[in-house]
């Protein structure tokens, strides 16, 4: 066969179409690795062994942060948007302070008179101390307030079981629960429900889609708290945040979190004991010296209206080294029991171990006892304890503490019907203390027969209105002479 001439195939030319997409330079997002201090939230581009802000060692952790960058100036307002003009104080209308009163009088006292609308409150404490119990109890007690309880740690069935244990009455129709950790979903539920009070349990479990880091990290806690703060201020809705604490007893998360919120509450106490103390460490709307005392029972937390019942221990007969001092916590007078144990030092250096009292002030009072009163304290071990687990900073218990120490040293008990309220100076003199009338009234109400005070406080005492015997002294040595007799000095 002859060769056949086939037509040549047409030449093929490959055409590449390259499409270059220009990025929108007005809005760019990029991931970035930063290091944050777990103690104070200090931000660094590299790992550091020691934090330059709080001087903590080995506290930096690595986190991936997504930052949104914009080429336009954010501080300039959009011409289409509403222009916000600054106002003077005279242009702002004064409104009466309206607080949300809860059935819990202890919480109202600690907050300064109730919950302020639009406030952001952070409550922290050790695991198992009762933070979630207190918040759930408050939410159930507010029958007429629409409350949203957001939990990221428990399921709905677990919360219902706890609510049935805490509340014996019919559940409130205004109490709503939500088990969610995404802030976007939480705000979606808030927009549909429009609650009057929001409780977040806890802030360490929330995460925002804006940040790439995991929940509980420094960046996430700061971002979620900022979103909740913006919501609280714009809608005038109070928000409670439950926070964890570190092994040092400080609130977990960046220190800036405590600066962002309006009020910081600390739930203290030994979880193996039944009593709890709710203390204010920051309050923009009230005093920071107030405390609330609760008793943990099987059906929840019970308010303790008379704190002296837990601060004065029950005992049979008189015991040496135990005295009663009158102190003031905020606006509340308290009578506490000071217990001391003095024994000869077994080693060369004597021990000074206070529990619930400042050690430096204890050393000062021991020096006054040795220098001004003649007691040889340099060869004695001294142990001091404040009954009830309370920490006292009021100098008015100086006299009660000194009498307690000498009573234990000389093995001479002091009558349990005597109360003390005076500050001690370096010269051994008894100094006046503030609000002595409230201290005397509290001692009289609890059945004390005598109270020892400074003679400089006697001017403000009205002897006609009280039945308790008030004894005033000018020197510490005079008190010992009246109590223990002249032979011991």
KEDRENKE-704393 format. One record per residue (C-alpha): residue in one letter; z, y, x. Coordinates in steps of 0.02 Angstrom, whole numbers, padded with zeros to 5 digits, always signed. Each point is the difference from the previous one (the first is absolute). Layout:
! residues N
AZYX;...
! end
This chain:
! residues 489
X+00000+00000+00000;X-00038+00173+00059;X+00133+00126+00026;X+00036+00104-00153;X+00026+00183+00016;X+00159+00046-00095;X+00034+00183-00033;X+00133+00078+00108;X+00166+00031-00087;X+00040+00181-00023;X+00113+00074+00131;X+00179+00024-00058;X+00101+00148+00054;X+00186-00005-00026;X+00069+00162-00061;X+00186+00032+00019;X+00078+00124-00115;X+00158+00069+00074;X+00112+00091-00121;X+00136+00101+00081;X+00141+00042-00117;X+00091+00157+00051;X+00186-00012-00033;X+00085+00126-00112;X+00087+00109+00126;X+00104+00084-00133;X+00105-00156-00024;X+00025-00130+00136;X+00134-00134+00015;X+00043-00096+00155;X+00133-00125+00049;X+00119+00042+00139;X+00142-00092+00084;X+00163+00095+00019;X+00177-00044+00049;X+00148+00051-00109;X+00186-00001+00036;X+00089-00109-00127;X+00157+00107+00009;X-00063+00178-00023;X-00187-00017-00034;X-00060+00086+00160;X-00187-00021+00024;X-00080-00039+00168;X-00175-00047+00060;X+00070-00131+00120;X+00149-00115+00009;X+00160+00076+00069;X+00157-00089+00052;X+00115+00142-00049;X-00028+00114-00149;X-00002+00183+00056;X+00062+00055-00172;X+00152-00111-00035;X+00022-00078+00175;X-00007-00177-00072;X-00064-00142+00110;X-00135-00128-00048;X-00027+00068-00175;X-00188+00036+00005;X-00115-00109-00104;X-00190+00003-00008;X-00084+00045-00165;X-00180+00025-00054;X-00020+00166-00091;X-00153+00058-00095;X-00021+00187+00010;X-00116+00100-00111;X-00083+00141+00093;X-00096+00144-00073;X-00106+00131+00085;X+00042+00136-00123;X+00161+00100+00008;X+00126-00081-00118;X+00110+00153-00010;X-00141+00100-00080;X-00006-00018-00186;X-00156-00050-00096;X-00077+00156-00080;X-00025-00096-00161;X+00182-00053-00010;X+00143+00103-00066;X+00071+00122+00125;X+00187-00022+00026;X+00086+00165+00038;X+00171+00006+00082;X+00140+00075-00105;X+00153+00101+00040;X+00173-00052-00057;X+00000+00137-00132;X-00158-00071-00079;X+00075-00174-00020;X+00093-00025-00164;X+00176-00067+00010;X+00033-00156-00104;X+00161-00085-00045;X+00039-00155+00102;X-00030-00151-00110;X+00060-00166+00072;X-00022-00175-00069;X+00174-00067-00035;X+00020-00187+00026;X+00138-00107-00077;X+00061-00030+00180;X+00124+00139+00039;X+00014-00054+00182;X-00188+00021+00027;X+00002+00167-00090;X+00139+00062+00116;X-00090-00058+00158;X-00164+00081-00054;X+00088+00165-00034;X+00009-00007-00191;X-00145-00113-00051;X-00181-00038+00042;X-00107+00153+00036;X-00176-00008-00077;X-00134-00019+00132;X+00123-00057+00134;X-00032-00140+00125;X+00157-00103+00035;X+00014-00130+00137;X+00139-00130-00011;X+00033-00120+00144;X+00121-00136+00045;X+00022-00172+00075;X-00082-00153-00081;X+00104-00062-00145;X+00106+00158-00012;X-00060+00037-00179;X-00143+00128+00014;X-00116-00090-00121;X+00145-00040-00115;X+00050+00183-00011;X-00178+00061-00033;X-00034-00135-00130;X+00166+00038-00083;X-00042+00186-00010;X-00173-00036-00071;X+00072-00113-00136;X+00137+00124-00045;X-00122+00144-00031;X-00045-00050-00178;X-00092+00161-00046;X-00092+00024+00165;X-00166-00088+00031;X+00030-00087+00166;X-00122-00094+00111;X+00076-00125+00121;X-00125-00048+00136;X+00048-00151+00104;X-00091-00067+00150;X+00129-00131+00045;X+00036-00093-00163;X-00103-00074-00140;X+00013+00052-00182;X+00098-00157-00045;X+00127+00033+00138;X+00026+00179-00056;X+00022-00057-00180;X+00133-00127+00052;X+00094+00135+00095;X-00017+00124-00144;X+00072-00126-00124;X+00149-00027+00115;X+00032+00187+00020;X-00024+00055-00181;X+00091-00083-00143;X-00081+00108-00133;X-00179-00005-00064;X-00127+00050+00133;X-00064+00177-00010;X-00173+00027-00072;X-00030+00140+00125;X+00024-00108+00155;X-00162-00062+00079;X-00026-00114+00150;X-00146-00012+00121;X-00019-00120+00146;X-00126+00085+00114;X-00011+00059+00180;X-00164+00098+00001;X+00032+00184-00029;X-00170+00024-00084;X+00042-00130-00133;X+00175+00073-00020;X-00067+00175-00033;X-00126-00072-00124;X+00144-00078-00096;X+00098+00161+00010;X-00144+00101-00072;X-00011-00116-00151;X+00188-00014-00029;X+00056+00178+00048;X+00180-00051+00043;X+00144+00123+00011;X+00082-00093+00144;X-00077-00110+00135;X+00096-00124+00109;X-00086-00077+00152;X+00080-00158+00071;X-00035+00014+00143;X-00100+00129+00097;X-00027-00124+00144;X-00101-00117-00112;X-00129+00130-00055;X-00168+00025+00084;X-00137+00129-00023;X-00187-00033+00016;X-00014+00156+00107;X+00084-00086+00148;X-00055-00163+00081;X+00173-00046+00065;X+00108-00131-00085;X+00132+00038-00130;X+00167+00053+00071;X-00074+00080+00155;X+00041+00177+00053;X-00167+00070-00057;X+00004-00089-00169;X+00177+00052-00041;X-00039+00181+00041;X-00164-00002-00098;X+00073-00083-00156;X+00150+00116+00000;X-00115+00150+00014;X-00103-00057-00150;X+00157-00028-00104;X+00069+00169+00051;X-00161+00086-00054;X+00007-00092-00167;X+00183+00047-00028;X-00027+00185+00036;X-00161+00018-00102;X+00062-00094-00154;X+00184+00051+00011;X+00049-00184-00010;X+00152-00062+00098;X-00035-00147+00116;X+00128-00118+00079;X-00049-00091+00159;X+00098-00153+00059;X-00006-00015+00190;X+00052-00130+00126;X+00111+00036+00150;X-00009-00056+00180;X+00128-00102+00096;X+00080+00163+00059;X+00034+00050-00180;X-00135+00135-00005;X-00136+00012-00132;X-00154-00097+00054;X-00161+00095+00023;X-00039+00166+00081;X+00132+00133+00007;X-00124+00117-00084;X+00025-00103-00159;X+00177+00069-00016;X-00068+00176+00022;X-00131-00025-00136;X+00119-00054-00139;X+00120+00116-00091;X+00153-00113+00001;X+00055-00144+00112;X+00132-00119-00067;X+00085-00133+00106;X+00076-00154-00082;X+00142-00058+00112;X+00130-00137-00002;X+00025-00179+00053;X-00105-00113-00108;X+00135-00133+00016;X+00121+00118-00089;X-00015+00062-00178;X+00006+00189+00027;X-00148+00112+00043;X-00011+00183+00050;X-00151+00108-00043;X-00006+00144+00124;X-00117+00151+00009;X-00072+00040+00171;X-00125+00131-00060;X-00012+00094-00164;X-00105+00154-00033;X+00076+00023-00173;X+00185-00030+00031;X+00139-00038+00121;X-00015-00132+00137;X+00187-00036+00000;X+00007-00094-00165;X+00026-00188-00012;X-00012-00125-00141;X+00101-00160-00003;X-00052-00161-00088;X+00066-00175-00019;X-00124-00144+00003;X+00032-00121-00142;X-00095-00145-00073;X-00083+00109-00131;X-00044+00145+00116;X+00081+00151+00079;X+00155+00077-00080;X+00045+00183+00026;X+00169+00028+00082;X+00071+00155-00082;X+00163-00007+00101;X-00048-00033+00183;X+00182-00006+00056;X+00016-00171-00080;X-00108-00074+00138;X+00053+00115+00142;X+00185-00039-00021;X+00031-00184+00030;X+00122-00100-00104;X+00142-00077+00101;X+00174-00072-00026;X+00137+00109+00072;X-00009+00129+00138;X-00099-00032+00158;X+00014+00099+00161;X-00156+00093+00054;X-00065+00035-00177;X-00007+00177-00069;X-00095+00093-00137;X-00108+00152+00039;X-00081+00123-00122;X-00182+00038+00041;X-00146+00086-00086;X-00176-00075-00015;X-00114+00131-00073;X+00089+00064-00155;X+00104-00157-00023;X+00178-00020+00068;X+00037-00174+00066;X+00160-00084+00056;X-00033-00127+00137;X+00112-00119+00096;X+00004+00013+00189;X+00053-00159+00090;X+00052-00001+00183;X+00051-00136+00120;X+00082+00049+00166;X+00044-00131+00130;X+00031+00001+00189;X-00161-00004+00101;X-00032-00171+00076;X-00119+00071+00130;X-00001+00155+00107;X-00105+00107-00117;X+00066+00014-00179;X-00119-00028-00145;X-00043+00134-00128;X-00090-00081-00147;X-00022+00104-00159;X-00089-00066-00155;X-00060+00138-00116;X+00061+00142+00113;X-00069+00096+00148;X+00057-00074+00166;X+00000+00166+00093;X+00113+00079-00129;X+00115-00151+00010;X+00015+00023+00188;X+00042+00183-00028;X+00138-00041-00125;X+00074-00130+00118;X+00004+00131+00138;X+00092+00119-00117;X+00127-00135-00042;X+00034-00030+00185;X-00002+00181+00058;X+00085+00090-00144;X+00110-00135-00076;X+00048-00106+00151;X-00068-00169-00054;X-00070-00108+00142;X-00171-00043-00071;X-00084-00034+00168;X+00070-00178+00006;X-00040-00047-00180;X-00152-00078-00085;X-00040+00097-00159;X-00102-00072-00145;X-00036+00110-00152;X-00082-00052-00163;X-00048+00097-00157;X+00029-00114-00149;X-00148-00026-00116;X-00133+00012+00135;X-00022+00189-00016;X-00039+00115+00146;X+00106+00159+00000;X-00042+00162+00091;X+00125+00111-00089;X+00129+00067+00126;X+00131+00004-00139;X+00045-00182+00036;X+00058+00041+00176;X+00182+00006-00053;X-00010-00164-00095;X-00084-00083+00150;X+00132+00059+00123;X+00143-00055-00112;X-00086-00169-00023;X-00015-00025+00189;X+00183+00043+00036;X+00057-00105-00149;X-00086-00152+00075;X+00062+00040+00175;X+00182+00019-00053;X-00009-00137-00134;X+00068+00119-00132;X-00093-00007-00168;X-00040+00158-00096;X+00031+00010-00187;X-00153-00034-00107;X+00048+00147-00111;X-00037+00127+00138;X-00171+00079+00028;X-00061+00108+00147;X-00129+00140+00010;X-00006+00108+00158;X-00106+00027+00154;X+00078-00011+00173;X-00041+00124+00138;X+00007-00027+00187;X+00168+00088+00008;X+00078-00126-00120;X-00001+00125-00145;X-00045-00043-00179;X-00152+00099-00058;X-00047+00042-00178;X-00138-00096-00090;X-00114+00058-00139;X+00023-00038-00186;X+00179-00056+00022;X+00033+00020-00187;X-00127-00136-00043;X+00076-00117+00127;X+00174+00028-00071;X-00060-00025-00179;X-00084-00165+00047;X+00158-00062+00086;X+00106+00048-00150;X-00121-00087-00119;X+00015-00163+00098;X+00189+00002-00006;X+00050+00063+00174;X+00171+00083+00013;X-00022+00104+00160;X-00143+00078+00097;X+00013+00070+00176;X-00109+00152+00037;X-00010+00145+00121;X+00110+00150-00035;X-00155+00109+00013;X-00072-00088-00154;X+00157+00027-00103;X-00053+00175-00053;X-00139-00067-00111;X+00111-00129-00087;X+00072+00041-00170;X+00166-00093-00006;X+00022+00032-00186;X-00153-00101-00053;X+00035-00157+00101;X+00137-00129-00008;X-00028-00081+00169;X+00115+00059+00141;X-00096+00099+00131;X+00072+00003+00177;X-00073+00124+00124;X+00017-00009+00189;X-00066+00101+00146;X+00008-00128+00141;X-00042-00185+00013;X+00167-00035+00082;X+00089+00070-00154;X-00089-00129-00109;X+00057-00144+00111;X+00178+00068+00000;X+00001+00004-00190;X-00077-00172-00021;X+00067-00106+00142;X+00158+00092+00050;X+00046+00103+00153;X+00045-00154+00103;X-00181-00055+00020;X-00066+00161+00076;
! end
